[in-house]
Amino acid sequence: MNTPFKVDLKDQVALVTGGGGVLCSTMARALAACGARVAVADLKAEAAEAVAEAIRKEGGTAISVACNVLELASLKEANETVKRQLGPVSLLINGAGGNHPKGTTTLEYLRKEDVAGAVEGIVTFYDLDPKGIEFVFNLNFLGTLLPTQAFTREMAATGRGTVINISSMNAFRPLTKIPAYSGAKAAVSNFTQWLAVHLSRVGIRVNAIAPGFFVTDQNRALLTKPDGSWTPRGNTILAHTPMGRFGTPDDLIGALLWLASDRASGFVTGVVVPVDGGFAAFSGV
């Protein structure tokens, strides 16, 4: 894999949760290209193994680990597997996350007719399923907290380690229709700052990357039509992104490698770095 620059990670064992996905698979490959021994962790074993195999074909060292970021026992078992095969984790990328339709409203704004009674095909704020909200919050927030508990104990014991969480621009400016996801990612950003302070005296740096808008398997249907053109929501996002395009997975690699390298960012902890094409800077006017 071609990276924008190289950092020396040859003594690092990196574990990437959500490593089978579009964005995190690219992160895993970039870390391996810089010498890290990489554990690709995902709920879907086949997806994780496909990424690990791609890394091995590129000359890197990687294994796949199937685990559930919402089950501490599963995470602890994965940690033992990684320690046996690669060594103790020293670099954790908390990439698992996502949204769910049951935590999403149909329309951007509530209308008076929606308050009066159920409108066929319309999910309002009042119709949101608490279980859907709970699922989204747990996947993003607990799915960051629990892996951190499972994979950083050895870091704390040795006095060295790095955690990189994946937040979102939703944490800064909540998007319409997705209150659960926006709230959960805001929690991830807050947790990043809290954890950076809490772990600072045991040598662990904690930061986060906040991607702007990237087309992934999870949001493709919301952003693109079957013919490949943009949906109205996709066009709205582009209109509010000064650089006029969606991000690509490679756009995240520079920030990732900078934060992963103790030499490059050894005095950086508790920050959330936007990678958003200018979205946060644009007022819409």
C-alpha positions in Angstrom: 0.0 0.0 0.0 1.2 3.5 -0.8 1.0 5.8 2.2 1.5 9.6 2.0 4.5 9.3 4.3 6.0 6.6 6.5 6.4 6.5 10.2 8.3 3.8 12.1 5.8 1.4 13.7 7.9 -1.8 13.4 7.8 -2.4 17.1 4.1 -1.9 17.4 1.2 -4.4 17.6 -1.9 -2.6 16.3 -5.4 -3.8 16.7 -8.2 -2.3 14.6 -11.8 -2.9 15.6 -14.2 -2.7 12.7 -11.2 -3.6 10.6 -13.3 -5.4 8.0 -15.0 -2.1 6.9 -14.2 0.3 4.1 -12.4 2.9 6.2 -10.8 0.8 8.9 -9.5 -1.8 6.5 -7.5 1.0 4.8 -6.2 2.1 8.2 -5.1 -1.5 9.0 -3.2 -1.7 5.7 -1.5 1.6 6.3 -0.4 0.7 9.8 1.0 -2.6 8.4 2.8 -0.7 5.6 4.6 1.2 8.3 5.8 -2.0 10.0 3.1 -2.6 12.6 2.0 -6.2 13.3 -1.8 -5.8 12.8 -4.7 -7.6 14.3 -7.8 -7.0 12.2 -10.8 -7.4 14.5 -14.4 -7.5 13.3 -17.7 -9.1 14.2 -17.6 -10.7 10.7 -14.7 -13.2 10.6 -14.7 -13.5 6.9 -14.4 -9.7 6.4 -11.5 -9.5 8.9 -9.7 -12.4 7.3 -10.0 -10.8 3.8 -8.3 -7.7 5.1 -5.6 -9.7 7.0 -4.9 -11.7 3.8 -4.6 -8.5 1.8 -2.0 -7.2 4.2 0.0 -10.4 4.1 0.0 -10.3 0.3 1.4 -6.8 0.5 4.2 -8.1 2.6 2.9 -7.1 6.0 2.2 -9.1 9.2 -1.5 -9.6 10.1 -4.0 -11.9 11.7 -7.8 -11.7 11.8 -9.7 -11.9 15.1 -13.5 -12.3 15.3 -14.9 -10.5 18.3 -17.9 -8.5 19.5 -17.0 -5.0 20.7 -20.1 -5.1 23.0 -19.1 -8.3 24.8 -16.1 -7.9 27.2 -15.6 -11.7 27.4 -15.2 -11.8 23.6 -12.8 -8.9 23.7 -10.7 -10.4 26.4 -10.5 -13.7 24.5 -9.4 -11.7 21.4 -6.7 -10.0 23.4 -5.3 -13.3 24.5 -5.2 -14.5 20.9 -3.4 -11.4 19.8 -0.9 -11.7 22.6 -0.1 -15.3 21.7 0.3 -14.6 18.0 1.7 -11.1 17.7 2.4 -9.8 21.2 0.6 -7.4 23.5 -1.4 -4.6 21.8 0.4 -1.2 21.9 -1.7 0.7 19.4 -5.5 0.5 19.5 -7.8 1.9 16.8 -11.4 1.9 18.0 -13.1 1.9 14.6 -16.2 -0.1 15.1 -19.5 1.9 15.0 -22.4 2.7 12.8 -26.1 3.8 12.7 -29.4 2.0 12.6 -32.7 2.8 10.9 -34.5 2.6 14.2 -32.5 5.5 15.5 -33.3 7.7 12.5 -36.2 10.0 11.6 -37.6 10.1 8.1 -37.7 13.8 7.7 -35.3 16.6 8.7 -38.1 18.7 10.4 -41.2 17.9 12.4 -44.4 19.0 10.7 -47.7 19.8 12.4 -49.5 17.0 10.6 -46.9 14.5 12.0 -47.8 15.5 15.6 -51.5 15.0 15.0 -51.2 11.3 14.3 -49.3 8.6 12.6 -48.5 9.3 8.9 -47.9 6.2 6.8 -44.2 5.7 6.0 -43.0 8.6 8.3 -40.9 8.0 11.4 -41.0 11.1 13.6 -39.0 11.9 16.7 -41.9 10.6 18.7 -41.8 7.2 16.9 -38.1 6.5 17.5 -37.6 3.1 19.0 -35.8 3.2 22.3 -34.1 -0.1 21.5 -32.8 1.4 18.2 -31.4 4.4 20.1 -29.9 2.0 22.7 -28.3 -0.1 19.9 -26.7 2.9 18.2 -25.4 4.4 21.4 -24.0 1.1 22.7 -22.3 0.2 19.3 -20.5 3.6 19.1 -19.9 4.5 22.8 -19.7 1.2 24.6 -18.1 -0.2 21.4 -15.2 2.2 22.1 -15.1 2.0 25.9 -15.1 -1.8 26.2 -12.3 -2.5 23.7 -10.3 0.1 25.5 -10.7 -1.7 28.8 -9.8 -5.0 27.1 -6.8 -4.0 25.1 -5.0 -1.2 27.1 -4.2 -3.0 30.4 -0.8 -4.2 29.1 -0.1 -0.7 27.8 -0.7 0.8 31.3 1.5 -1.9 32.8 4.4 -1.2 30.5 3.9 2.6 30.5 3.5 3.0 26.8 0.6 2.9 24.3 -1.7 4.8 22.0 -5.4 4.8 21.5 -7.1 6.4 18.5 -10.9 6.6 18.5 -13.1 7.3 15.6 -15.5 10.1 16.2 -17.4 12.0 13.5 -18.3 15.5 12.4 -21.7 14.7 13.9 -20.0 15.2 17.3 -19.4 18.8 16.4 -22.5 19.6 14.4 -25.3 17.1 14.6 -26.8 16.0 11.3 -30.6 16.0 10.8 -32.4 12.7 11.0 -29.8 10.8 13.1 -30.0 11.9 16.7 -28.8 8.6 18.1 -25.6 8.5 16.0 -24.8 12.2 16.5 -25.3 11.8 20.3 -23.2 8.7 20.4 -20.3 10.2 18.5 -20.4 13.3 20.8 -20.0 10.8 23.6 -17.0 9.3 21.9 -15.3 12.7 21.6 -16.0 13.5 25.2 -14.7 10.1 26.3 -11.6 10.6 24.3 -10.8 13.7 26.3 -11.7 12.1 29.6 -9.6 9.0 28.9 -6.6 11.1 27.7 -6.5 12.7 31.1 -7.2 9.5 33.0 -4.4 7.5 31.3 -1.9 10.3 31.0 0.2 9.2 34.0 0.6 5.7 32.7 2.0 6.7 29.4 -1.0 6.2 27.2 -2.0 8.8 24.6 -5.6 9.0 23.6 -6.8 10.9 20.6 -9.6 10.7 18.0 -10.1 11.3 14.3 -13.4 12.9 13.2 -14.1 12.0 9.6 -16.4 14.2 7.6 -18.4 12.6 4.9 -17.2 9.4 3.3 -19.2 6.9 1.2 -19.2 3.5 2.9 -21.2 0.4 2.8 -23.4 1.7 5.6 -24.4 5.0 4.1 -24.1 4.3 0.3 -27.9 3.9 -0.1 -28.5 7.2 1.7 -26.0 9.1 -0.5 -26.3 7.5 -3.9 -29.0 6.5 -6.3 -29.0 3.2 -8.2 -27.6 4.9 -11.2 -24.6 6.3 -9.2 -25.8 9.9 -9.0 -26.2 11.7 -5.7 -29.4 11.7 -3.6 -30.8 15.0 -2.4 -29.0 14.3 1.0 -25.8 13.6 -0.9 -26.0 16.8 -2.8 -26.8 18.8 0.4 -23.6 17.4 2.0 -21.5 18.3 -1.0 -23.0 21.8 -1.1 -21.8 22.3 2.6 -18.4 20.8 2.0 -16.1 23.6 0.7 -13.8 21.1 -1.1 -16.8 19.9 -3.0 -16.3 16.2 -2.7 -16.7 13.2 -0.4 -13.6 11.9 1.4 -11.8 8.7 0.4 -10.3 6.2 2.8 -6.9 7.4 1.9 -7.7 10.9 3.2 -7.6 9.6 6.7 -4.2 8.0 6.6 -2.1 11.1 7.2 -3.9 11.9 10.4 -3.8 8.3 11.5 -0.1 7.9 11.0 0.7 11.2 12.7 -1.3 10.2 15.8 0.0 6.6 15.8 3.7 7.8 15.9 5.1 8.6 19.3 7.9 10.5 17.5 5.5 12.6 15.5 2.8 13.3 18.1 4.4 12.3 21.4 3.1 15.4 23.2 -0.4 15.2 21.6 -3.2 13.7 23.6 -6.9 14.5 24.1 -7.5 16.0 20.7 -10.2 15.3 18.1 -8.9 15.9 14.6 -11.4 16.8 11.9 -10.8 15.4 8.4 -13.8 16.9 6.7 -13.0 18.9 3.6 -13.8 22.2 5.4 -17.3 21.2 6.5 -16.9 22.4 10.1 -15.6 25.8 8.9 -18.5 26.5 6.5 -21.5 28.4 7.8 -23.7 27.5 4.9 -23.6 31.0 3.5 
